[in-house]
Amino acid sequence: MRASNIIRYHLKYLRRLDHRQRARFVKCQLRSRAGALQLKELFISSSHACNADCVHCYEKFTHEKFPRSLTTEQVRSAVDQLVELGGYQVFFCSGEFLLRSDALDQIAYARSRDLAVSITSNGILLDEPTVTAIDEAGVTKLIVSIDSADASRHDELRGVQGCFESAVGGIRLALSRSILTEIWTYVSRSNPGELRAISRLGEELGVDSVFVFFPLLSGHFYDKPEENLAREERDRYRREFNRSPKVMLEFPDEADHCRGGGAYHINVMPSGHVTYCPAVPYSYGHIDSRSLRECLVDIRRDRQRLAHCCRGQCPVNFDDYRRGCNARFIYGD
């Protein structure tokens, strides 16, 4: 995405915020420029529970051995700590957030703390009452995952018949209520031809952007380096889609740094472990025993020390990060 389009997108985003959220956003930028320790955004991966079974899911480790969901109190504590660290946006993600019985309350609570609130969804539950409810609760941005513009292929990748129809219907409903709406998708060796059609689908629907992840070698892909893209393959996507007005590659250039690791965000896992980002299953501490501030300091140290693992693709893709980070693999040896 061209710089002018990125600026246009962020201006559109800011217009969706109320004056308190906008003031928090501006204050966060000023605090960052002043060099203060702060965290702009926080991903809260509140539960592994999901109504889909995606072939590329970055969460599919041995979850049955670990707590599957953060408590309501843990989620609120994380939100409060983000506010204390000067943040402006929380992402509720992981599993299917809308399966939580307290999902609307969590959106409303984060909104009450003057945070922008984004949620990610596979779209299965996005019927009209649900979209109306999340809008009224105060959601700022809705992110819906689309893996293929072909309905049968998308449903196959998600493991749920009718998932594509529900996701596209949910996107249309959200846009009809003027909710800032994005498609998130990915490219890997096993789905090389999907992005062009997904970008066209995004244009037809009128979404605000299509955000594209390069392979995340985690979960189902943790031991599948063959799914990763070589440098020339990443550059091929860049040559084609960096010119697109609404497609945003996670790494538009090989020199671009990951936004995780405290540059913009860190993550709280369903188990309560604090990590570099949702796809990186290495714990810097547990939210019940270490503050986000303490974890953030350690995460940033690793980011600086392992800076070469933060360019062009996800840090979890690098053996240097997996073996050399000062964190513990959450799911065992």
Stockholm file with secondary structure:
# STOCKHOLM 1.0

chainA/1-333         MRASNIIRYHLKYLRRLDHRQRARFVKCQLRSRAGALQLKELFISSSHACNADCVHCYEKFTHEKFPRSLTTEQVRSAVDQLVELGGYQVFFCSGEFLLRSDALDQIAYARSRDLAVSITSNGILLDEPTVTAIDEAGVTKLIVSIDSADASRHDELRGVQGCFESAVGGIRLALSRSILTEIWTYVSRSNPGELRAISRLGEELGVDSVFVFFPLLSGHFYDKPEENLAREERDRYRREFNRSPKVMLEFPDEADHCRGGGAYHINVMPSGHVTYCPAVPYSYGHIDSRSLRECLVDIRRDRQRLAHCCRGQCPVNFDDYRRGCNARFIYGD
#=GR chainA/1-333 SS CCHHHHHHHHHHHHHTSCHHHHHHHHHHHHHHHTTCCCCSEEEEECBCCCSCCCTTCTTCSCGGGSCCBCCHHHHHHHHHHHHHTTCCEEEEESSCGGGSTTHHHHHHHHHHTTCEEEEEECSTTCCHHHHHHHHHHTCCEEEEECSCSSHHHHHHHHTCTTHHHHHHHHHHHHHHTTCEEEEEEECCTTCTTSHHHHHHHHHHHTCSEEEEECCCCSGGGTTCGGGSCCHHHHHHHHHHHTTCSSEEESCSSTTCBCSTTTTSEEEECTTSBEESSTTCCEESCBTTTSCHHHHHHHHHHHHHHTGGGGBSSCGGGCHHHHHHSSSEETTCC
#=GC SS_cons         CCHHHHHHHHHHHHHTSCHHHHHHHHHHHHHHHTTCCCCSEEEEECBCCCSCCCTTCTTCSCGGGSCCBCCHHHHHHHHHHHHHTTCCEEEEESSCGGGSTTHHHHHHHHHHTTCEEEEEECSTTCCHHHHHHHHHHTCCEEEEECSCSSHHHHHHHHTCTTHHHHHHHHHHHHHHTTCEEEEEEECCTTCTTSHHHHHHHHHHHTCSEEEEECCCCSGGGTTCGGGSCCHHHHHHHHHHHTTCSSEEESCSSTTCBCSTTTTSEEEECTTSBEESSTTCCEESCBTTTSCHHHHHHHHHHHHHHTGGGGBSSCGGGCHHHHHHSSSEETTCC
//
